Amino acid sequence: MISILDYGAGNLRSVANTLAAIGAEFEVVRDARSLESAPKIILPGVGHFGQMMRSLDAMDMRHTLISRIDAGVPFLGICLGMQALFDGSEEAPELEGFARYPGRILRFTGGARVPHMGWDELELRPRSHLLAGIGPRPYVYFAHSYYAPVIPAAAATCTYTVPYTAALEDGNVFGVQFHPEKSGRIGLEIMKRFAEIQ
């Protein structure tokens, strides 16, 4: 069973539709108590970093999410859901992220057209469970104006004026900056691999 966290925004329906398409069991949860027994968690996200973090704090979700991740529960953050794992974001500098990984989320600069929207190529790193078998030059769908720095836990990078973490994998923690629910066959395969994690 996968628990999709509904904090009042985000691409929840498309994520749920993708899980249904691969035959994965899921539920939508809206409170910390439900997360305490969740065997797997997905935090989807579109929109504004500050809005997401304020919503999670208002729902008293932050501590529970971090505790569940620390307890080894498989976690997948999508887009903003991955960005939440870092110290914070330039988009809402007054708010802290989960601080699971060092560094801040930055806005694309240097004349880049933002948002970075559409299909782009992943540069894969070895030994990723989530991305194994998706092909040597996979293209996935992005929609974001802010990016995470490249860190040792990066499972894939992408370059859009600068290299950035496009996917991360660290034990039970997974994150993707792109949207697997909008990435066709490759996205389905990625979601299936997360669903199959024991």
C-alpha positions in Angstrom: 0.0 0.0 0.0 1.3 3.5 -0.9 0.1 6.5 0.9 -0.1 9.7 -1.2 0.1 12.7 1.0 -2.6 15.3 0.2 -1.6 18.7 1.6 -4.2 20.6 -0.3 -2.3 21.2 -3.6 -0.2 19.3 -6.1 -0.6 16.8 -8.9 -2.3 14.3 -6.7 -4.9 13.0 -9.2 -2.4 12.3 -11.9 -0.1 10.5 -9.5 -3.1 8.4 -8.3 -4.1 7.6 -11.9 -0.5 6.4 -12.6 -0.5 4.1 -9.6 -3.9 2.8 -10.7 -2.6 2.2 -14.2 0.2 -0.1 -12.9 -2.1 -1.9 -10.5 -0.5 -0.5 -7.3 -2.6 -0.3 -4.1 -2.7 3.3 -2.8 -4.6 5.6 -0.5 -4.8 9.3 -0.1 -3.9 10.5 3.4 -4.6 14.0 4.9 -3.4 13.7 8.5 -0.3 12.7 10.5 -1.9 9.8 12.2 -2.5 8.0 8.8 1.1 8.5 7.9 2.3 6.8 11.1 1.2 3.4 9.7 2.0 4.1 6.0 4.2 1.4 4.5 5.3 3.7 1.6 4.8 7.4 1.2 4.7 9.6 -1.9 4.9 13.4 -1.5 3.8 15.0 -4.8 4.2 18.6 -5.4 3.6 21.4 -7.9 3.4 25.1 -7.3 5.3 27.1 -4.6 7.8 25.7 -2.1 6.5 28.1 0.6 2.9 27.1 0.2 3.8 23.4 0.4 5.9 23.8 3.6 3.4 26.0 5.3 0.6 23.5 4.5 2.7 20.6 5.9 3.4 22.6 9.1 -0.2 23.6 9.5 -1.2 20.0 9.2 1.6 19.0 11.7 3.0 16.7 9.1 6.7 17.7 9.0 7.8 15.8 12.1 5.8 12.7 11.2 7.2 12.7 7.6 10.8 13.0 8.8 10.3 10.4 11.5 8.9 7.9 9.0 11.7 8.5 6.6 14.3 8.1 9.4 12.5 4.8 10.4 13.2 3.4 6.9 9.8 3.8 5.3 10.3 4.0 1.5 9.6 7.7 0.5 9.3 9.2 -3.0 9.2 13.0 -3.4 8.1 14.3 -6.7 9.2 17.8 -7.9 8.6 20.0 -4.9 8.4 16.8 -2.9 12.0 16.1 -3.7 13.0 19.8 -3.1 11.6 19.6 0.4 14.4 17.1 1.3 17.0 19.9 1.2 17.8 22.7 3.6 15.5 25.2 2.0 14.6 27.1 -1.1 15.4 30.5 -2.6 11.7 30.5 -3.5 10.8 30.9 0.2 14.0 31.7 2.0 12.3 32.3 5.4 11.2 28.6 5.6 13.3 25.5 6.3 13.1 22.3 4.3 13.5 18.8 5.9 17.3 19.3 5.9 17.8 15.7 4.9 20.4 16.8 2.3 22.6 19.9 2.4 22.1 22.8 0.0 19.4 25.1 -1.0 17.1 25.0 -4.0 18.0 27.8 -6.5 16.2 29.5 -9.3 17.6 29.1 -12.8 19.6 32.2 -13.9 21.9 33.1 -16.7 19.2 33.9 -19.2 17.5 30.6 -18.9 13.9 30.5 -19.9 11.8 29.6 -16.9 10.1 27.5 -16.1 12.1 24.7 -17.5 9.2 22.9 -19.1 9.0 19.9 -21.4 11.0 16.7 -22.2 14.7 16.6 -21.3 17.4 13.9 -21.1 18.5 12.3 -17.8 22.2 11.7 -17.3 22.2 8.4 -15.3 24.6 7.5 -12.6 25.3 3.8 -11.9 23.5 1.6 -9.3 20.1 3.2 -9.2 17.2 0.8 -8.4 14.5 3.3 -9.4 16.0 4.1 -12.8 17.5 0.7 -13.8 16.3 -0.6 -17.1 14.8 2.6 -18.5 17.3 2.9 -21.3 20.7 4.7 -21.8 19.2 8.1 -22.8 15.8 8.4 -21.1 13.7 11.5 -21.7 11.3 12.6 -19.0 8.9 15.5 -18.5 10.0 18.5 -16.4 8.1 21.6 -15.2 10.1 23.7 -12.7 11.8 27.0 -12.2 14.0 26.0 -9.3 16.6 23.2 -9.1 18.5 21.1 -6.5 22.3 21.1 -6.4 24.1 18.0 -7.5 24.8 15.9 -4.4 26.4 12.4 -3.8 22.9 10.8 -3.5 22.0 12.0 -7.1 20.9 9.0 -9.2 20.5 11.1 -12.3 21.4 14.7 -13.3 20.1 17.0 -16.0 21.6 20.1 -17.4 19.6 23.2 -18.1 22.1 26.0 -18.1 23.6 24.2 -15.1 23.8 20.6 -14.0 21.3 19.7 -11.2 19.9 16.7 -9.4 17.1 15.3 -11.5 16.7 12.2 -9.3 18.2 11.1 -6.0 18.3 7.7 -4.3 19.6 7.1 -0.8 18.5 3.9 0.9 14.8 4.2 1.4 14.7 7.8 0.2 13.9 8.6 -3.5 13.2 11.8 -5.2 12.6 13.0 -8.8 12.5 16.6 -10.0 10.7 15.5 -13.2 7.1 14.2 -13.2 6.9 10.4 -13.7 3.2 10.7 -14.0 3.6 12.7 -17.1 6.6 10.8 -18.6 4.9 8.0 -20.5 6.3 4.5 -20.5 9.4 5.5 -18.6 7.4 7.2 -15.9 5.2 4.1 -15.5 8.3 1.9 -15.1 9.8 4.2 -12.4 6.5 4.3 -10.5 6.3 0.5 -10.8 9.8 0.1 -9.4 8.9 2.2 -6.4 5.7 0.3 -5.8 7.6 -3.0 -5.8 10.1 -1.9 -3.1 9.8 -4.1 0.0 
